[in-house]
């Protein structure tokens, strides 16, 4: 018998991951693709008042988040019964069709309804994570989910840029149709090249996905009966909250820098080898791009780091360090310092979510990954709903700086709770054990 080299990912797992990544990138880019010009589209639909445009823009976003929060656990449980690949295809096809129909909407109320339906029928990331978790050996799932997460970060970073370019050259309505075509291509690639065959280390993969006979409620009950999974879902909510809580005040912080710069609406940026004045809108875009870039790099590194020091330690450490960094963000007095600090925040935030997803995947009973990641998607949607409200309320009550301090305290507490209550799954602990043990 040849010497053991440790379990290696099956070729089909690597191929699956590649095409699921493409599906995630396209699926999540679609939401970001049309987001930048939603206010302009609302104006095109006949809403003229600036306050009404702002109201309907917020309403469309909230409608999507609300419906996704309500339906994600249902889709996840159905994935455990009928297969994760069909649910991933459902998310891509459903979102693509609805975005295409948005391009022919004639009234703002139609857009609100379509955005609500999109949230109900989409849920791309949760479906993709469940599919990866079910078709990757558990000891490799951390690396796989970290790689998958880069698709989300890259889509968040590039989607608004590409969407703006397409809208400027083709038109707003045509952009919706262009985006729908991208969804169709992604769905076709997933259908042709992704196979759902559960893979366990050291065992041959079955020829067909395992079908669970348990009902929807029973699937969810099994998942929430696992204390570790519930803890990780709550932690995931807090980690997503840390990004959405500060998002409403970041442009306001940049606007404050603009007040001290000559020229209306311009911000001074001084870096080694670069000194320039930027429009505050461009400065805001640069900050989000820096966060997206550093988060993407961190998501790639979370797998090797988790295997070396443990995923529990990686997530807890990232939460603690991010919590420590946020008060310094509140003290930043220049765009350069603000941008560099948020770049550092992005590094550790980028490790938190895929690390937590890896812990959820390794702690979930076999065959229940869809239910677990359906609940995870619901946690993310709740954070998208509640985070901006909480950040805006805190800012109005105590000022912009208080937002960064409050989320700092929340993250430090979350990190300490993770250290005290979350255990490293056996499959990860065994992989880190000494070779001679």
Order of alpha helices (4+ residues) and beta strands (2+ residues): alpha-alpha-alpha-alpha-alpha-alpha-alpha-alpha-alpha-alpha-beta-beta-alpha-alpha-alpha-alpha-alpha-alpha
